[in-house]
Amino acid sequence: MSEDRKIIEYDGVKYYKKESQCYQKMTPRQNGELPADIKRAKKCVKIYLPQENLLDVFKFLDFSQLLSFQYSSFYFKNIIVKYEKELARKKFAKLKFRPIYGFELAKHKFVEIQPHLYDFELSKQLEQKWIRGIEEQIPTFLTTIQYGNTNAIVCELQQNYRGKKALYHIKLPNLPKNLELMAIARYLFKLLFNCAFEHFEIDMFLINPQMIDLLFDEATTNFPLQIHSQKTELEYIWNTDSSNFIWKHLFSNQLKFDRFACCGKENMAVLLKILTQGGNKFLSLTFDKVHTNLYNLIIKHLETSKDITKTVKEIKFENMFELRILNGRPQNIIVLYKEQYFELVNKHNPKIKFFVYIEEDEDEESDRVIIDAEIERI
């Protein structure tokens, strides 16, 4: 670049030279002299380390520190994006999706997502998918609400810091009407997939897995399309799509189902799939207020299945009803008043054993027997 076309920026103001004159905001400077307060910038020293070495360093940084590196250099940003699956996640105390109605707008402000955050190169193929999703009016969220305003949903993120609670609210339309709104939804979901949550509460709304398929191209996505949580509480399973979200897009150490999530043949089939094949996604499952039929099916599976290597290692039942408890062929039975302890052995592989604990009690309101049980692999 010639000296006469050189642009110099100092303290946020750009000066440029043309025909031996320096200009600031279209005001010429005489005699080709620079303003006195402009200092010569020192040359930046560029350091290029092998990506493997930088990755070893980045693994020791928390999310905020990684973000600072991303802003400082395109080189660092590209490495962090490339290896983001192996690096730290932003941590939140809680995640929940809420309806816009009943939301106290006066008390809370919505986080505005700036355009540069969701700006990315949209491929022609992905653009066509988005347009089809808009035309077919595929909802961003699944819901149990049949009445009321569900046109907009609030994503609520909670952080706890030194005993204080901070809430962040992001509003999304349930039926995006243009590509920009699709891009905003994609940005938010990508943020959620790259965070970790202590508690994920699923009450009335759940991300529609069809929308996830629309927003992301799995062939080019280099991070798992999953929400990661320490504990997830699920009150409902509404249909096949909501079941698919649990199976494909949820990774949780503890997963708890309420009774409404355990109704119907389809839901029961999904629950059995999670129990018998989800051991690498869920460490512990808890079922609240379910029929003892589910317990009986699990006992039978643990005892007779030829492959139980993928079975969830810890299964809990709270407030089961009905008395038909199947104990299979238990070993080392101990009975103490209303409590039972025994071991259950898989008949195809006697080395695989499960410890089973059962406790019976009476419900004072209904006068029926309530049963708690725990099954844990030894």
C-alpha positions in Angstrom: 0.0 0.0 0.0 1.4 3.4 -0.9 2.2 6.0 1.8 -0.5 8.3 0.4 -3.2 5.7 0.9 -2.3 4.7 4.4 -5.0 4.7 7.1 -3.9 5.3 10.7 -6.3 4.8 13.6 -5.7 6.3 17.0 -7.9 6.4 20.0 -10.9 5.2 18.0 -10.4 7.9 15.2 -9.2 7.1 11.7 -6.9 9.4 9.8 -6.0 8.9 6.2 -3.4 10.5 3.9 -4.3 11.7 0.4 -2.1 13.8 -1.8 0.3 14.5 1.1 -2.5 15.7 3.4 -3.9 13.9 6.5 -7.7 14.0 6.9 -9.8 13.4 10.0 -13.6 13.3 9.4 -13.1 14.9 5.9 -11.1 17.8 7.4 -7.7 18.2 5.7 -4.5 18.7 7.7 -2.0 21.0 6.2 1.6 20.2 5.1 1.0 16.5 5.3 1.6 16.5 9.0 -0.1 14.1 11.4 -1.9 15.4 14.5 0.5 15.8 17.4 -1.4 13.3 19.6 -1.0 10.4 17.2 1.8 8.1 18.2 3.4 5.6 16.1 2.0 2.2 16.8 4.4 -0.5 17.7 4.5 -3.5 15.5 2.5 -6.4 16.9 4.5 -9.6 17.5 2.6 -12.6 16.0 3.1 -15.9 17.8 2.0 -19.0 16.1 2.0 -22.2 18.1 0.9 -25.6 16.9 -2.8 -26.2 17.4 -2.1 -29.2 19.7 0.0 -27.0 22.1 -2.7 -24.3 22.2 -5.4 -26.9 22.8 -3.4 -28.1 25.9 -3.4 -24.5 27.2 -7.0 -23.8 26.4 -8.1 -26.9 28.3 -7.1 -25.1 31.6 -9.2 -22.0 30.8 -12.8 -21.4 31.9 -15.5 -20.3 29.5 -15.0 -16.5 30.1 -11.3 -16.8 29.5 -11.9 -18.8 26.3 -14.3 -16.1 25.2 -11.6 -13.4 25.6 -9.2 -15.4 23.5 -11.9 -15.7 20.8 -12.3 -12.0 20.6 -8.6 -11.3 20.5 -7.7 -13.3 17.3 -9.3 -15.0 14.4 -6.5 -17.7 14.7 -7.5 -18.4 18.3 -11.2 -18.2 17.5 -10.9 -20.9 14.8 -9.0 -23.2 17.1 -11.6 -22.8 19.9 -14.5 -23.4 17.5 -12.8 -26.4 16.0 -12.2 -28.1 19.4 -15.1 -26.6 21.4 -16.3 -30.1 22.3 -13.2 -30.6 24.4 -13.1 -27.3 26.1 -15.0 -25.7 29.1 -18.7 -25.0 28.9 -20.5 -22.0 30.3 -22.3 -23.0 33.5 -25.8 -22.0 34.6 -27.8 -23.0 37.6 -31.0 -23.6 35.8 -32.7 -23.7 32.4 -36.5 -23.4 31.8 -38.8 -22.4 29.0 -41.8 -20.3 30.0 -44.9 -18.9 28.2 -44.9 -15.2 27.5 -48.3 -14.8 29.1 -48.2 -14.3 32.9 -44.6 -13.2 32.5 -43.9 -10.1 34.6 -42.6 -7.9 31.9 -42.2 -4.9 34.2 -39.8 -6.8 36.5 -37.6 -8.4 33.8 -35.8 -7.2 30.7 -35.2 -9.4 27.7 -31.6 -10.0 26.4 -31.3 -8.5 22.9 -29.2 -10.8 20.6 -27.1 -8.5 18.5 -27.0 -9.3 14.7 -23.2 -9.9 14.6 -23.7 -12.8 17.0 -26.0 -14.8 14.8 -24.4 -13.8 11.5 -22.9 -16.8 9.7 -22.6 -18.2 6.2 -25.9 -19.8 5.3 -25.6 -22.5 2.7 -28.1 -22.7 -0.1 -29.2 -26.2 1.1 -29.7 -25.0 4.7 -31.5 -21.9 3.4 -34.0 -24.0 1.5 -34.7 -26.1 4.6 -35.3 -23.0 6.6 -37.7 -21.6 4.0 -39.6 -24.9 4.0 -39.8 -24.8 7.8 -41.3 -21.3 7.7 -43.8 -22.2 5.0 -44.9 -25.4 6.8 -45.1 -23.4 10.1 -43.0 -25.9 12.1 -43.1 -24.7 15.7 -39.9 -24.0 17.6 -41.3 -25.6 20.8 -43.6 -28.4 21.8 -46.2 -27.6 24.4 -49.0 -29.1 26.5 -50.9 -25.8 26.5 -54.1 -25.9 24.5 -55.2 -22.4 25.4 -53.5 -19.1 26.0 -50.8 -17.2 24.1 -48.0 -19.5 22.9 -46.9 -17.2 20.1 -43.7 -16.3 22.0 -41.7 -18.4 24.5 -39.2 -17.1 27.1 -35.9 -19.0 27.6 -35.0 -18.4 31.3 -31.3 -18.8 32.3 -30.4 -18.6 36.0 -26.9 -18.1 37.4 -26.0 -18.1 41.1 -23.0 -16.1 42.3 -22.1 -15.6 45.9 -25.5 -16.4 47.1 -27.3 -14.1 44.6 -29.5 -15.2 41.8 -29.2 -13.6 38.3 -31.9 -14.3 35.7 -31.5 -13.8 31.9 -34.5 -13.9 29.6 -34.5 -14.4 25.9 -37.7 -14.2 23.9 -38.3 -16.4 20.8 -41.3 -16.6 18.5 -42.8 -20.1 18.4 -43.4 -19.7 14.6 -40.5 -17.9 13.0 -41.6 -15.8 10.0 -38.3 -15.0 8.3 -34.7 -16.2 8.0 -33.4 -13.7 10.6 -35.6 -15.2 13.3 -34.5 -18.7 12.3 -30.9 -17.5 12.7 -31.6 -16.1 16.1 -33.1 -19.4 17.2 -30.1 -21.2 15.9 -27.8 -19.0 17.8 -29.7 -19.5 21.1 -29.9 -23.3 20.7 -26.2 -23.5 19.8 -25.5 -21.5 23.0 -27.6 -23.9 25.1 -25.9 -26.9 23.5 -22.5 -25.5 24.5 -23.4 -24.8 28.1 -23.9 -27.0 31.2 -26.8 -26.7 33.5 -27.2 -27.8 37.1 -31.0 -28.1 36.7 -33.1 -28.4 33.5 -36.8 -28.2 34.3 -39.2 -29.4 31.6 -42.7 -28.3 32.4 -45.0 -26.9 29.7 -42.5 -26.4 26.8 -39.8 -28.4 25.2 -37.6 -27.7 22.1 -39.1 -29.3 19.0 -36.5 -31.8 17.6 -37.9 -31.1 14.1 -36.7 -27.5 14.5 -33.3 -28.7 15.6 -33.0 -30.8 12.5 -34.0 -27.7 10.4 -31.6 -25.3 12.0 -28.5 -27.4 12.0 -26.7 -29.4 9.3 -25.4 -32.4 11.2 -22.9 -33.1 8.4 -21.0 -29.9 9.1 -21.9 -29.4 12.8 -18.8 -30.0 15.0 -20.6 -30.1 18.4 -23.2 -32.4 19.9 -26.8 -31.1 19.5 -27.6 -31.9 23.2 -28.5 -30.1 26.3 -26.2 -31.2 29.2 -27.5 -31.0 32.7 -26.7 -32.4 36.1 -30.4 -33.0 36.9 -33.4 -32.9 34.6 -37.0 -33.1 35.8 -39.6 -34.0 33.2 -43.3 -33.7 33.9 -44.7 -34.7 30.6 -44.0 -36.7 27.5 -46.5 -35.4 25.0 -45.9 -37.3 21.7 -43.2 -39.1 19.7 -41.4 -35.8 19.0 -41.0 -35.0 22.7 -39.8 -38.6 23.3 -37.2 -38.1 20.5 -35.9 -35.0 22.1 -35.2 -36.9 25.3 -33.4 -39.7 23.4 -31.5 -37.6 20.9 -30.9 -34.2 22.5 -30.6 -34.7 26.2 -27.6 -35.7 28.3 -28.2 -35.7 32.0 -26.6 -37.4 35.1 -30.0 -37.6 36.8 -33.3 -37.8 34.9 -36.6 -37.8 36.8 -40.0 -38.6 35.2 -43.4 -37.6 36.8 -46.4 -39.9 36.4 -47.8 -38.0 33.4 -44.6 -38.9 31.5 -45.2 -42.6 32.0 -48.7 -42.9 30.4 -49.5 -44.7 27.2 -47.9 -47.5 25.2 -45.6 -45.2 23.1 -44.3 -43.4 26.2 -43.7 -46.7 27.9 -41.7 -48.0 24.9 -39.5 -44.9 25.0 -38.9 -45.2 28.7 -37.8 -48.8 28.3 -35.5 -47.8 25.5 -33.9 -45.2 27.8 -33.6 -47.6 30.6 -32.1 -50.5 28.6 -30.0 -48.5 26.2 -29.3 -45.1 27.7 -26.6 -46.0 30.2 -24.0 -43.8 28.4 -26.4 -40.8 28.5 -28.1 -41.1 31.9 -26.4 -42.3 35.2 -29.6 -42.3 37.2 -33.3 -42.5 36.4 -36.2 -41.7 38.9 -39.9 -42.5 38.3 -42.5 -40.8 40.5 -46.0 -42.0 41.0 -45.9 -44.8 38.4 -47.6 -48.2 38.2 -45.7 -51.2 39.4 -45.9 -52.6 35.9 -42.9 -50.6 34.9 -40.9 -51.9 37.8 -41.9 -55.5 36.9 -40.8 -55.0 33.2 -37.4 -53.7 34.4 -36.8 -56.6 36.8 -37.6 -59.1 34.1 -35.3 -57.4 31.6 -32.4 -57.3 34.1 -32.8 -61.0 34.8 -33.4 -62.4 31.3 -31.8 -60.0 28.8 -28.7 -61.2 26.9 -27.2 -57.8 26.8 -27.6 -55.4 29.7 -24.3 -53.5 29.3 -26.1 -50.4 28.2 -28.7 -50.4 31.0 -28.8 -47.4 33.3 -26.9 -48.3 36.4 -29.2 -46.7 39.0 -33.0 -46.8 38.8 -35.3 -45.4 41.5 -39.1 -45.6 42.0 -41.0 -43.2 44.3 -44.6 -43.6 45.4 -45.5 -46.6 43.2 -49.0 -47.9 43.4 -50.6 -51.4 43.1 -49.1 -54.4 44.8 -48.0 -56.8 42.1 -44.3 -56.6 42.7 -42.1 -59.1 40.7 -38.9 -60.0 42.4 -37.6 -62.5 39.8 -35.2 -65.0 41.3 -33.7 -63.0 44.2 -30.6 -64.1 46.2 -29.5 -63.2 49.7 -33.0 -61.9 50.7 -33.2 -59.7 53.9 -36.6 -58.7 55.2 -36.9 -56.1 57.9 -40.5 -55.1 58.8 -41.7 -53.4 55.6 -38.3 -53.4 53.9 -36.7 -55.9 51.6 -33.1 -56.2 50.4 -31.9 -58.7 47.8 -29.6 -59.4 44.9 -30.7 -60.0 41.3 -28.5 -62.0 39.0 -28.7 -62.0 35.2 -29.1 -65.6 34.1 -27.0 -65.2 30.9 -24.1 -63.6 32.8 -24.1 -64.5 36.5 -21.2 -62.0 37.1 -23.6 -59.1 36.5 -25.6 -58.5 39.7 -28.0 -55.8 40.9 -28.9 -54.7 44.4 -32.6 -54.2 45.0 -34.2 -52.3 47.8 -38.0 -52.2 48.4 -40.0 -50.3 51.0 -43.7 -50.3 51.6 -45.8 -47.7 53.4 -49.4 -46.7 53.6 -50.8 -43.5 52.1 -52.9 -41.9 54.8 -55.2 -40.1 52.4 -56.1 -43.0 50.1 -55.4 -46.0 52.5 -53.5 -47.8 49.8 -50.0 -49.1 49.9 -47.2 -46.9 48.4 -44.0 -48.6 47.3 -40.5 -47.1 46.9 -37.7 -49.1 45.2 -34.1 -48.8 44.2 -32.2 -50.9 41.7 -28.4 -50.4 41.5 -25.8 -52.4 39.6 -23.2 -53.9 42.0 
